[in-house]
Amino acid sequence: MGQSYRSRIMQRTWRNGQNAILKYKEILAKRIKPGMRILQAGCGWDKNEVTRPYKKICDVVGIDLDPRVEARYHSKFILGSISKMPIENESFDIITSEYVMEHIKEPAAVFREMARVLKPGGWLLLLTPNLYSYKGLIAHLTPYKFHIKMGRLRDGKGYEADMYPTFYGCNTAPKLSRMALASGFRKANIQFITNGPTWFEKFPILFEVFHLFHVVIARWDGVRQLRCALILEAQKRIQNNED
């Protein structure tokens, strides 16, 4: 079985909705309107092109702790922590953040900050690994050095420059909902998405085994808790007493 075969499997998987980034971008697209202010929290250089498509019709701003990002980010950039953002209150319509929350030691503080800088009625959209998936459990239970080794094996030397320690402080659906609601959000909708056997594209036997596993968990809603990623979509309350 060659690489082309496995690539076709992954493409078919993604066409069937088993790709968290594509689903996340689809949800975001439904919320975007021209003229909105969009904050990409922990933006990196937006390698998945989540906010790039909107830079000409919206005011897009990225914030990240890594100073290397400034030279590569496509829009306005703020160097800073998303736990304490140098941003005025109620100044953004939408906040997006993909694969960031698992790296945060105190996620409750980040939720409060996101609520602070969002306008009333604004939307928060988060994508993060699901702790109860096999990927989440392995990443949570293994040391950072192991992550570095596996990253090099899977993606080549130098990949570790973009790998950061993980804490998984809010990576279950109940925790995400609870933190969002406690921070001033309402309508905390969470979806479980599977990404397919992306870890095993270079390991044919494991790829086949985990491809079947992903087919099962994608089709059977009763085991959605085993899917790879969580997407949180939450709206900031307009009034403090709003449900």
LINHUQUI-V762794 format. One line per field, one symbol per residue. ss: DSSP state (h for helix, s for strand, l for the rest). burial: 1 if it has 24 or more other C-alpha atoms within 12 Angstrom, else 0. A space follows every 50 residues. Layout:
ss->???
burial->???
This chain:
ss->llhhhhhhhhhhhhhllllhhhhhhhhhhhhlllllssssslllllllll lhhhllllssssssllhhhhhllllssssllllllllllllsssssssll hhhlllhhhhhhhhhhhssssssssssssllllhhhhhhhhllhhhhhhh hhhhhlllhhhhllllllllllhhhhhhhhhhllsssssssssllllhhh lllhhhhhhhhhhhhhhhhlhhhhhhllsssssssslllllll
burial->00000100110011001111111110110011000111111111110001 11011000111111110011001111111011111010011111111111 11110011111111111111111111111111111100110000001101 00000000000011011111111011111111111111111111111111 1000001101101110110000011111111111111000000
